[in-house]
Amino acid sequence: MDKEAEKQKIEGYLAIFLGSFGAHNFYRGKIGAGILRIILGWGPAAIIASPLSAMVAKTVNGDLESAIILAIVFLFIIVPIIIIAPIISIITGVLEGIDILKKKPTTEAEKNNPGLRPGGEN
């Protein structure tokens, strides 16, 4: 197995198992894409969950009506955001990994001459 095929295989498995953290992007040197994957996939959960505990403690110590309103907002708005964003990130990582593993590795000759690639210009 040549070096490019080995890199592609590693990238595919990284995408499947750690794709939601952008590991495959970092592996290929796409630092910006990796950081963006972390921010979009896990950022909403971190941004919402961090101040949430302080807000809940302050409200619950106050009156019951505010606590009920906060519970409804938490249940129907915040929880779905915290759960859905990472799930979407995990699913897209797995799909991206499968796509990477399915692709035929590009040989050195095909890189230098696009006409050799299937669908390339002749």
N, C-alpha and C positions, 0 to 999 in steps of 0.2 A: 504494500500500500504506500503510495507516495505521500509526501509531506502535506500537500494541499488537501488530499482526501482525509488524512488524519485530523487536520485542523477543522475541516468541515464536520467531521463526526463528533469531535469534542464540542464544537459550537452548537450542534444540534442537541446533544444531550444536556448541555448547559441551559439551553433555551427551554427544554422540556422540564427540567427539575428546578432551575433557578431563574427562569425567564421573567418572572414577575419582579425580580430585583435587577433585571438587566444584565445578568452575569455574562450572557453571550455577547452583548454589545461591548462590555468592558474587555472581554477576551479578544475581540477583533479590533480593538483600539477605537471604537466608536464611543468615546467617553460621554459626549453630550447626549447621545441617544440613551445610554445607560442611566444617566442622571435623570433624564426626562421620564424614563420608565418608572423609576423609583418615585419621583414626585407625583406623577399622574396615578400610579397604582396604589401607593401607600400614603401619599400626602393627605388626601381628604380624611382618612381615618385618624391620622396623627393630629391634624389641625383641629378636628372636631372633638376628639377624645381628650386632648390635653386640658382645655379650659372647662370641660364639661363637669368634672368632679367638683371643682370649686363652685361652679354655678349651682349644681344640685345641692351641695351642702348649705350654701347661703339661702337658697329658696326654701328648702325643707325646714330650716330653722325658723323661717318666717311663717306665713299663713298657709293653710291647707289648699286654698283655691289656686294659688300660684304653683304649688307642688303638683296639683292635678294637671294644670295646663302644661307645665314643663314635661310631665310624664307622657302626655299625648304627643307633644312635639317630638320628644325623644323617640317614642315608639314608631311614629309614622314618617318622620323626616330624617332624623339623625341616624338611627339604626340601619335603614336601607342604604344610606350613603356609606357608612362605615363598612358594611358587608359587601355591597355590590362592587365598589371600585376595586378592591383586591381580587375578588372572584373574576372580574373581567380581565384583570391583569394576568392572573394565573392561566385562564383559558387561552388568551392570546399568546402567552409564552409557549404553552404546549403546542398550539397550532403552528406557531412560527418554527418551533423545533422540528416538528414533523415535516414541514415544508423544506427546511434546511437538509434534513436527512434524506428526503426523496430526490433532491436535485443531484444530477450527475456532476461530479467534480470537474472543474475546468482544467484541462491540461495546459502545460506551458505553451505548446504549439497553438492551441485555440486562443490563448490570451494574445499572442503575437499576431495571429491572423484570424480576424473575426469571420472570414469566409468559411472557415472550417467548422464553425459552430452550426448546429442544426438551426435553421431559420436565419442564419447570418447572410450577409451580402456576399455574392460570388463575383 
